Amino acid sequence: MESIGVLLLCPVFSYLDQELDKRFKLYRYWNYPQSVQFLKEHANSIRAVVGNSNYGTDAALIDALPKLEIVSSNSVGVDKIDLNKCREKGIRVTNTPDVLTDEVADLTIGLILAVLRRLCECDRYVRSGKWKKGDYKLTTKFSGKTVGIIGLGRIGTAVAKRAEAFNCKISYYSRTEKPESNYKYHPSVVELASNCNILVVACPLTEETHHIINREVLNALGPKGILINIGRGKHVDEPELVSALLEGRVGGAGLDVFEDEPNVPEELFGLENVVLLPHVGSATVETRTAMADLVLGNLEAHFQGKPLLTPLV
């Protein structure tokens, strides 16, 4: 398969880069600043595209690649891929579900603990020498809280199971009630936010879930409520969240994703009730290796005429 052209849209985990380079004719898109000229010269050689949650395949790129057969996303989220265009052109689409579920759920619990127990601020307190002047102020426990989850899919369910180990009550919102679930269902996000201490965003990004966290939801969550976002940045109306935090209308936030990554509102930098992460939900060696193997497995299956491992389209 060394003659099959694969367009890699962005830098990835070195293992995936190396394995793609071994198996295919790899074009690293960022090495070609004159992208229009590059596409003119190589469009007919490229039969696959590999991207991630931030670098997808839009209609313009699809139209520019007449030989494109498959888009393999090195992520769960595919909101940056024009799925309708892919269906229209018969282009297959795959992602990497399941293998990162535990990792993201683990990080979610870590974020909750970090916000409630002020772990990052306590670390800075010790490093700065302030402990010698007195103990750090009291914080808030996690055990026994009510956790509301937006989206009870793979990741949302994994978060719920972990929170149950802390004796937390679980409630959720999703497009439809899950009859197989024993958790309490709320028919609206506002109602969910009004009835939980910690609100976790774990749903896919769609037109319906864009800014699903708005001023009304934040006000419903209230001055003691905590928002945790491990979904996508665009789930949250970021200026409204910043205002709510600065005004004390929300008690705190743990954020792994942002609307305009890697740009983060500077107003958040000085707030000790906010924990900010650089979109690292799945960023461990073990999980990124498993994700890479799925990307490679899907590409090889496609070009060998075998069933895809994780087909979306």
C-alpha positions as CSV (number, residue, x, y, z in Angstrom):
1,M,0.0,0.0,0.0
2,E,3.0,2.3,-0.2
3,S,1.8,3.9,-3.4
4,I,-1.6,4.9,-1.8
5,G,-1.5,8.6,-1.0
6,V,-2.7,9.7,2.5
7,L,-3.1,13.3,3.5
8,L,-2.3,13.9,7.2
9,L,-3.9,17.2,8.2
10,C,-2.0,18.0,11.4
11,P,0.8,16.7,13.6
12,V,-0.1,13.6,15.5
13,F,1.3,11.2,18.1
14,S,4.7,10.1,16.7
15,Y,3.8,6.4,16.6
16,L,0.8,7.1,14.3
17,D,2.9,9.4,12.1
18,Q,5.7,6.8,11.7
19,E,3.3,3.9,11.0
20,L,1.4,5.9,8.4
21,D,4.7,6.8,6.8
22,K,5.8,3.2,6.7
23,R,2.6,1.9,5.1
24,F,1.5,4.7,2.8
25,K,2.7,7.6,0.7
26,L,2.3,10.2,3.4
27,Y,1.7,13.9,2.8
28,R,2.0,16.1,5.9
29,Y,-0.3,19.0,5.0
30,W,1.3,21.5,7.4
31,N,4.6,21.2,5.4
32,Y,2.9,22.8,2.4
33,P,1.9,26.4,3.2
34,Q,0.8,26.9,-0.4
35,S,-2.1,24.5,0.1
36,V,-3.9,25.5,-3.1
37,Q,-0.8,24.7,-5.2
38,F,-0.2,21.5,-3.3
39,L,-3.7,20.3,-3.9
40,K,-3.4,21.1,-7.6
41,E,-0.2,19.0,-7.8
42,H,-1.2,16.0,-5.6
43,A,-5.0,15.8,-5.5
44,N,-5.2,12.8,-7.8
45,S,-2.7,10.9,-5.6
46,I,-4.6,11.3,-2.3
47,R,-7.1,8.5,-1.5
48,A,-7.4,9.0,2.3
49,V,-7.3,11.8,4.8
50,V,-6.4,11.5,8.5
51,G,-7.3,14.3,10.9
52,N,-8.6,14.7,14.4
53,S,-11.2,16.6,16.5
54,N,-9.7,20.0,15.5
55,Y,-8.7,19.3,11.9
56,G,-11.5,17.8,9.9
57,T,-12.4,17.5,6.2
58,D,-14.8,20.1,5.0
59,A,-16.7,20.3,1.7
60,A,-14.0,22.4,0.0
61,L,-11.3,19.9,0.8
62,I,-13.5,17.0,-0.3
63,D,-14.2,18.7,-3.6
64,A,-10.5,19.3,-4.1
65,L,-9.7,15.6,-3.7
66,P,-11.4,13.8,-6.5
67,K,-9.9,10.4,-5.6
68,L,-10.7,10.6,-1.9
69,E,-12.2,7.3,-0.6
70,I,-11.9,7.5,3.2
71,V,-11.6,10.0,6.0
72,S,-10.2,8.4,9.2
73,S,-10.4,10.7,12.2
74,N,-8.0,10.2,15.1
75,S,-10.7,11.2,17.6
76,V,-14.3,10.4,18.6
77,G,-15.6,13.8,17.6
78,V,-16.3,14.2,13.9
79,D,-18.0,17.7,14.0
80,K,-15.2,19.0,11.7
81,I,-16.0,16.5,9.0
82,D,-18.8,17.2,6.5
83,L,-20.6,13.9,6.9
84,N,-23.4,14.8,4.5
85,K,-20.8,15.6,1.7
86,C,-19.1,12.3,2.4
87,R,-22.3,10.4,2.1
88,E,-23.1,12.2,-1.1
89,K,-19.8,11.2,-2.6
90,G,-19.6,7.7,-1.2
91,I,-16.6,8.5,1.0
92,R,-16.2,6.3,4.1
93,V,-15.7,7.9,7.5
94,T,-14.3,6.3,10.6
95,N,-13.4,7.5,14.1
96,T,-11.9,6.1,17.3
97,P,-14.7,5.4,19.8
98,D,-14.4,3.2,23.0
99,V,-10.6,3.2,23.3
100,L,-10.6,6.6,24.9
101,T,-13.8,6.3,27.0
102,D,-12.0,5.3,30.3
103,E,-9.3,7.9,29.8
104,V,-11.7,10.8,29.4
105,A,-13.9,9.6,32.2
106,D,-10.9,9.4,34.5
107,L,-9.9,12.9,33.6
108,T,-13.4,14.1,34.3
109,I,-13.3,12.9,37.9
110,G,-9.9,14.4,38.2
111,L,-11.2,17.8,37.0
112,I,-14.1,17.6,39.5
113,L,-11.8,16.9,42.4
114,A,-9.3,19.6,41.3
115,V,-12.1,22.2,41.2
116,L,-13.8,21.2,44.4
117,R,-10.7,20.6,46.5
118,R,-8.7,23.4,44.8
119,L,-5.8,21.0,44.0
120,C,-4.0,23.3,41.6
121,E,-4.4,26.3,43.9
122,C,-3.1,24.3,46.9
123,D,-0.1,23.2,44.9
124,R,0.7,26.9,44.0
125,Y,0.1,27.8,47.7
126,V,2.8,25.3,48.8
127,R,5.3,26.2,46.1
128,S,5.0,30.0,46.8
129,G,5.9,29.5,50.5
130,K,2.5,30.8,51.7
131,W,1.9,27.6,53.8
132,K,4.5,28.9,56.3
133,K,2.1,31.8,57.0
134,G,-0.9,29.6,57.6
135,D,-3.1,26.7,56.3
136,Y,-5.0,26.9,53.1
137,K,-8.7,27.7,53.4
138,L,-11.3,25.0,53.6
139,T,-12.7,23.6,50.3
140,T,-15.7,21.4,49.3
141,K,-16.1,17.6,49.3
142,F,-17.0,15.6,46.2
143,S,-18.6,12.5,47.9
144,G,-22.3,12.6,48.1
145,K,-22.9,15.4,45.5
146,T,-25.4,15.2,42.7
147,V,-23.8,14.9,39.3
148,G,-25.8,15.9,36.3
149,I,-24.5,14.6,33.0
150,I,-25.5,16.0,29.5
151,G,-25.2,13.0,27.2
152,L,-25.4,9.5,28.6
153,G,-23.4,7.8,25.9
154,R,-20.2,5.8,26.3
155,I,-18.2,8.6,28.1
156,G,-21.2,10.0,30.1
157,T,-22.0,6.5,31.4
158,A,-18.4,5.9,32.3
159,V,-18.3,9.2,34.2
160,A,-21.6,8.2,36.0
161,K,-20.1,4.8,37.1
162,R,-17.1,6.5,38.5
163,A,-19.1,9.1,40.3
164,E,-21.3,6.4,41.9
165,A,-18.1,5.1,43.6
166,F,-18.1,8.5,45.4
167,N,-21.7,7.9,46.6
168,C,-22.9,10.6,44.2
169,K,-26.5,10.7,42.9
170,I,-26.6,10.7,39.1
171,S,-29.1,12.5,36.9
172,Y,-28.9,13.2,33.2
173,Y,-30.3,14.9,30.1
174,S,-30.2,13.4,26.6
175,R,-32.4,13.8,23.5
176,T,-34.5,10.8,24.7
177,E,-34.8,9.1,28.0
178,K,-32.8,5.9,28.4
179,P,-35.2,3.3,29.6
180,E,-32.4,0.9,30.5
181,S,-30.9,3.5,32.9
182,N,-31.6,3.7,36.6
183,Y,-30.4,7.3,36.7
184,K,-32.9,10.2,37.0
185,Y,-33.8,11.7,33.7
186,H,-34.5,15.5,33.3
187,P,-36.3,16.6,30.1
188,S,-34.3,19.8,29.8
189,V,-30.8,21.0,30.5
190,V,-32.1,23.9,32.6
191,E,-34.0,21.4,34.8
192,L,-30.9,19.2,35.1
193,A,-28.7,22.2,36.0
194,S,-31.3,23.3,38.7
195,N,-31.1,19.9,40.3
196,C,-27.4,19.1,40.5
197,N,-24.2,20.3,42.1
198,I,-21.9,19.4,39.3
199,L,-22.9,19.6,35.6
200,V,-20.8,17.5,33.2
201,V,-20.9,18.1,29.4
202,A,-20.3,14.8,27.7
203,C,-22.5,14.9,24.5
204,P,-21.4,15.1,20.9
205,L,-21.3,18.6,19.3
206,T,-24.1,19.1,16.8
207,E,-26.2,22.1,15.7
208,E,-28.6,21.3,18.6
209,T,-25.9,21.1,21.2
210,H,-23.9,24.2,20.1
211,H,-24.0,26.6,23.2
212,I,-26.2,24.1,25.1
213,I,-24.6,25.7,28.1
214,N,-26.0,29.3,28.0
215,R,-26.9,32.0,30.4
216,E,-30.1,30.4,31.5
217,V,-28.4,27.1,32.2
218,L,-25.5,28.8,34.1
219,N,-28.0,30.7,36.3
220,A,-29.9,27.5,37.0
221,L,-26.6,25.8,38.0
222,G,-26.1,28.6,40.5
223,P,-23.4,30.1,42.7
224,K,-22.5,26.8,44.3
225,G,-22.6,24.7,41.1
226,I,-19.6,23.5,39.1
227,L,-19.4,23.1,35.4
228,I,-17.2,20.5,33.9
229,N,-16.7,20.4,30.1
230,I,-14.9,17.5,28.5
231,G,-17.0,17.6,25.3
232,R,-16.3,20.3,22.9
233,G,-15.5,24.0,23.5
234,K,-18.5,25.1,21.4
235,H,-20.9,23.4,23.8
236,V,-20.4,26.4,26.0
237,D,-21.2,30.0,25.4
238,E,-17.8,31.1,26.6
239,P,-18.4,34.8,27.2
240,E,-21.5,33.9,29.3
241,L,-19.4,31.4,31.3
242,V,-16.7,34.0,31.9
243,S,-19.3,36.5,33.1
244,A,-21.0,34.0,35.3
245,L,-17.7,33.1,37.0
246,L,-16.5,36.6,37.4
247,E,-19.8,37.7,38.9
248,G,-20.1,34.6,41.1
249,R,-23.2,33.3,39.5
250,V,-21.5,29.9,39.1
251,G,-19.3,28.3,41.7
252,G,-16.5,27.1,39.5
253,A,-15.5,25.3,36.3
254,G,-13.2,22.6,35.1
255,L,-12.5,22.9,31.3
256,D,-10.5,20.7,29.0
257,V,-11.9,22.3,25.8
258,F,-12.5,25.8,24.6
259,E,-14.3,27.6,21.8
260,D,-11.2,28.9,20.0
261,E,-8.4,26.5,20.9
262,P,-5.6,27.1,21.8
263,N,-6.9,30.6,22.7
264,V,-8.4,30.7,26.3
265,P,-10.1,33.8,27.8
266,E,-7.5,35.5,29.9
267,E,-10.1,36.5,32.4
268,L,-10.1,32.9,33.6
269,F,-6.3,32.8,34.4
270,G,-6.6,34.5,37.8
271,L,-9.6,32.5,39.1
272,E,-8.7,29.9,41.7
273,N,-12.1,28.2,41.3
274,V,-11.3,27.3,37.6
275,V,-9.1,24.5,36.4
276,L,-7.9,24.8,32.8
277,L,-6.5,21.9,30.7
278,P,-5.0,22.0,27.2
279,H,-7.5,19.5,25.6
280,V,-5.8,16.4,27.1
281,G,-8.8,14.2,27.7
282,S,-7.3,11.2,25.7
283,A,-3.7,12.3,25.9
284,T,-1.9,9.3,27.4
285,V,0.6,7.1,25.6
286,E,-1.6,4.1,26.1
287,T,-4.8,5.7,24.7
288,R,-3.2,7.5,21.8
289,T,-1.5,4.3,20.8
290,A,-4.9,2.5,20.8
291,M,-6.4,5.3,18.8
292,A,-3.6,5.2,16.3
293,D,-4.1,1.5,15.9
294,L,-7.7,2.0,15.1
295,V,-6.9,4.7,12.5
296,L,-4.4,2.3,10.8
297,G,-6.7,-0.6,11.1
298,N,-9.5,1.2,9.4
299,L,-7.3,2.4,6.6
300,E,-5.9,-1.0,5.9
301,A,-9.3,-2.7,6.1
302,H,-10.6,-0.2,3.5
303,F,-7.8,-0.6,1.1
304,Q,-7.8,-4.4,1.5
305,G,-11.6,-4.6,0.8
306,K,-12.4,-5.7,4.3
307,P,-15.1,-4.4,6.7
308,L,-14.2,-1.2,8.5
309,L,-13.5,-1.5,12.2
310,T,-15.4,1.6,13.3
311,P,-17.5,2.9,10.4
312,L,-19.5,6.1,10.7
313,V,-20.4,6.6,7.0
